[in-house]
Amino acid sequence: MAKAIIIIPCYNESKRLDLRQFQLLDEYSNHHLLFVNDGSRDSTSELLAPWCQINPSHRRLLNLPSNVGKAEAIRRGMSLCSDENPDIIGYADADLATPVSEINRLVKALESAPPDISAVLGSRIRRLGADISRNPFRHYAGRALASIASILLKMSIYDTQCGAKFFRNDLALRNSIQEPFLARWIFDVELLGRLSREYEKTGRRRESAFLEIPLRQWSEVGGSNISTGSFVRAAFDLIRICFKFEK
């Protein structure tokens, strides 16, 4: 059974963390949690520290001394985890908009996927039989960003910004997380772009390495740190990323 480390970035999340739901992941012996406290100013650390100590073999807390942003918090978490040689490294949002059952399904999908599949991406596609609840503005703004990102990456990705993504801990991933990301919020696009370049170095087609899986359930949770201005900054970040990958 593959060992998977799931990174949960946290910034002032003390009122939104549902530790009872996270505890359900203890049922999966190969799943390990790393909470990255990104310089929170509330009681996030005080809440997580004793809870992680209850089951330290499956739960850990990394406290960053200052706020560095979601992108860098996840990158530092991934870098720490990659040195421990797990089979799979990924991340999900602290509010569990992607519920535990779906996180487990994505990890299992990558675990059982053919070796040429190196990344599994959750996708929030509204369709019959799925329970996908999103704020309309964020949905359409996200669709616009995803469409631009697909052109930039030269891949048909429906949802670049879903907060649940999992990767094989291979050389391509380790090379892709060596340097900080340009973007604070839309770093997912930059990470996928870096991975694409690494895969192409070995002669692989970029699209063949990724598997996008429609989620059965996803729900917008109130109190998010993402504002309308975040989408504007994300658009400028996309332009910066574009120039970087065209060099």
For each residue, the residues with C-beta under 8 A, 3 or more apart:
1: 29 30 111
2: 30 86 87 88 111
3: 30 32 86 87 88
4: 30 31 32 86 87 88 89 90 107 111 166
5: 32 33 34 81 84 86 88 89 90
6: 25 31 32 33 34 90 91 92 103 107
7: 34 36 74 77 78 81 89 90 91 92
8: 22 33 34 35 36 91 92 93 94
9: 36 38 70 73 74 77 91 93 94
10: 13 17 35 36 37 38 40 44 48 94
11: 37 38 39 40 44 67 70 73 225
12: 40 41 42 44 225
13: 10 16 17 40 42 44 94 95
14: 17 40 42 43 44 46 47
15: 42 223
16: 13 94 95 221 223
17: 10 13 14 22 44 47 48 94
18: 21 22 96
19: 22 23 47 51
20: 23 24
21: 18 24 96 99 100
22: 8 17 18 19 25 33 96 100
23: 19 20 26
24: 20 21 27 100
25: 6 22 28 31 33 58 100 103 104
26: 23 55 58
27: 24
28: 25 31 104 107
29: 1
30: 1 2 3 4
31: 4 6 25 28 58 104 107
32: 3 4 5 6 57 58 59 60 86
33: 5 6 8 22 25 52 58 59 60
34: 5 6 7 8 60 61 62 77 80 81
35: 8 10 48 52 59 60 61 62 94
36: 7 8 9 10 62 64 73 74 76 77
37: 10 11 40 44 45 48 61 62 63 64
38: 9 10 11 64 67 68 69 70 73
39: 11 64 65 66 67 68
40: 10 11 12 13 14 37 43 44 45 67
41: 12
42: 12 13 14 15
43: 14 40 46 47
44: 10 11 12 13 14 17 37 40 47 48
45: 37 40 48 49 61 63
46: 14 43 49 50
47: 14 17 19 43 44 50 51
48: 10 17 35 37 44 45 51 52 61
49: 45 46 52 53 61
50: 46 47 53 54
51: 19 47 48 54 59
52: 33 35 48 49 55 56 59 60 61
53: 49 50 56
54: 50 51 59
55: 26 52 58 59
56: 52 53 59 60
57: 32
58: 25 26 31 32 33 55
59: 32 33 35 51 52 54 55 56
60: 32 33 34 35 52 56
61: 34 35 37 45 48 49 52
62: 34 35 36 37 76 77 80
63: 37 45
64: 36 37 38 39 67 68 73 76
65: 39
66: 39
67: 11 38 39 40 64
68: 38 39 64 72 73 76
69: 38 72 73 184 185
70: 9 11 38 73 74 184 185 187
71: 74 75 180 181 183 184 185 187
72: 68 69 75 76 180 181 184
73: 9 11 36 38 64 68 69 70 76 77
74: 7 9 36 70 71 77 78 91 187
75: 71 72 78 79 177 180 181 187
76: 36 62 64 68 72 73 79 80
77: 7 9 34 36 62 73 74 80 81 91
78: 7 74 75 81 82 89 91 173 177
79: 75 76 82 83 177 178
80: 34 62 76 77 83 84
81: 5 7 34 77 78 84 86 89 169
82: 78 79 85 86 89 169 173 174 177
83: 79 80
84: 5 80 81
85: 82 169
86: 2 3 4 5 32 81 82 89 169
87: 2 3 4 111 168 169
88: 2 3 4 5 107 110 111 166 167 168 169
89: 4 5 7 78 81 82 86 166 167 169 173
90: 4 5 6 7 106 107 120 164 165 166 167
91: 6 7 8 9 74 77 78 163 164 165
92: 6 7 8 96 98 103 163 164
93: 8 9 96 97 98 163 164
94: 8 9 10 13 16 17 35
95: 13 16 221 223 224
96: 18 21 22 92 93 99 100 221
97: 93 163 218 219 220 221
98: 92 93 102 103 106 122 162 163 164 215 217 218
99: 21 96 102 103 217 218 219
100: 21 22 24 25 96 103 104
101: 104 105 216 217
102: 98 99 105 106 122 164 215 216 217 218
103: 6 25 92 98 99 100 106 107 164
104: 25 28 31 100 101 107 108
105: 101 102 108 109 213 216
106: 90 98 102 103 109 110 120 122 164 166 213
107: 4 6 28 31 88 90 103 104 110 111 120 166
108: 104 105 111 112
109: 105 106 112 113 120 211 213
110: 88 106 107 113 117 119 120 166 167 168 211
111: 1 2 4 87 88 107 108
112: 108 109
113: 109 110 117 120 211
114: 117
115:
116: 204 208 209
117: 110 113 114 120 208 209 210 211
118: 167 168 170 172 173 195 199 209 210
119: 110 165 166 167 168 192 195 209 210 211
120: 90 106 107 109 110 113 117 165 166 167 210 211 212 213
121: 157 159 162 164 165 210 211 212 213
122: 98 102 106 159 162 163 164 165 213 215 218
123: 158 159 162 212 213 214 215
124: 132 134 159 162 214 215 218
125: 130 132 158 159 214 215
126: 130 132 134
127: 130 132 214
128:
129: 216
130: 125 126 127 214 215 216 217
131: 216 217 218 219
132: 124 125 126 127 215 217 218 219
133: 218 219 220
134: 124 126 138 139 142 218 220
135: 138 139 220
136: 139 140
137: 140 141 228
138: 134 135 141 142 220 226 231
139: 134 135 136 142 143
140: 136 137 143 144
141: 137 138 144 145 231
142: 134 138 139 145 146 159 161
143: 139 140 146 147
144: 140 141 147 148
145: 141 142 148 149 160 161 186 231 234 235 238
146: 142 143 149 150 157 158 159 160 161
147: 143 144 150 151
148: 144 145 151 152 235 238
149: 145 146 152 153 157 160 186 189 238
150: 146 147 153 154 155 156 157 160
151: 147 148 154
152: 148 149 189 193 238 241 242 245
153: 149 150 157 160 189 192 193 196 206
154: 150 151 196 206
155: 150 192 196 206 207 210
156: 150 207
157: 121 146 149 150 153 160 192 210 212
158: 123 125 146 212
159: 121 122 123 124 125 142 146 162 212
160: 145 146 149 150 153 157 186 188 189 192
161: 142 145 146 186 188
162: 98 121 122 123 124 159 165 215 218
163: 91 92 93 97 98 122
164: 90 91 92 93 98 102 103 106 121 122 215
165: 90 91 119 120 121 122 162 188
166: 4 88 89 90 106 107 110 119 120
167: 88 89 90 110 118 119 120 170 173 195
168: 87 88 110 118 119 173
169: 81 82 85 86 87 88 89 173 174
170: 118 167 173 174
171: 174 175 198
172: 118 175 176 195 198 199 202
173: 78 82 89 118 167 168 169 170 176 177 195 198
174: 82 169 170 171 177 178
175: 171 172 178 194 198
176: 172 173 191 194 195 198
177: 75 78 79 82 173 174 191
178: 79 174 175
179:
180: 71 72 75
181: 71 72 75 184 187 190 191
182: 187 190 237 240 241 244
183: 71 186 187 189 190 234 237 238 240 241
184: 69 70 71 72 181 187 233 237
185: 69 70 71 226 230 233 234 237
186: 145 149 160 161 183 189 190 234 237 238 241
187: 70 71 74 75 181 182 183 184 190 191
188: 160 161 165 191 192
189: 149 152 153 160 183 186 192 193 238 241
190: 181 182 183 186 187 193 194 241 244
191: 176 177 181 187 188 194 195
192: 119 153 155 157 160 188 189 195 196 210
193: 152 153 189 190 196 197 241 245
194: 175 176 190 191 197 198
195: 118 119 167 172 173 176 191 192 198 199 209
196: 153 154 155 192 193 199 200 206 209
197: 193 194 200 201 245
198: 171 172 173 175 176 194 195 201 202
199: 118 172 195 196 202 204 205 206 209
200: 196 197 203 204 205 206
201: 197 198
202: 172 198 199
203: 200
204: 116 199 200 208 209
205: 199 200 208 209
206: 153 154 155 196 199 200 209 210
207: 155 156 210
208: 116 117 204 205
209: 116 117 118 119 195 196 199 204 205 206
210: 117 118 119 120 121 155 157 192 206 207
211: 109 110 113 117 119 120 121
212: 120 121 123 157 158 159
213: 105 106 109 120 121 122 123
214: 123 124 125 127 130
215: 98 102 122 123 124 125 130 132 162 164 218
216: 101 102 105 129 130 131
217: 98 99 101 102 130 131 132
218: 97 98 99 102 122 124 131 132 133 134 162 215
219: 97 99 131 132 133
220: 97 133 134 135 138 224
221: 16 95 96 97 224
222:
223: 15 16 95
224: 95 220 221
225: 11 12
226: 138 185 230
227: 230
228: 137 231 232
229: 232 233
230: 185 226 227 233 234
231: 138 141 145 228 234 235
232: 228 229 235 236
233: 184 185 229 230 236 237
234: 145 183 185 186 230 231 237 238
235: 145 148 231 232 238 239
236: 232 233 239 240
237: 182 183 184 185 186 233 234 240 241
238: 145 148 149 152 183 186 189 234 235 241 242
239: 235 236 242 243
240: 182 183 236 237 243 244
241: 152 182 183 186 189 190 193 237 238 244 245
242: 152 238 239 245 246
243: 239 240 246 247
244: 182 190 240 241 247
245: 152 193 197 241 242
246: 242 243
247: 243 244
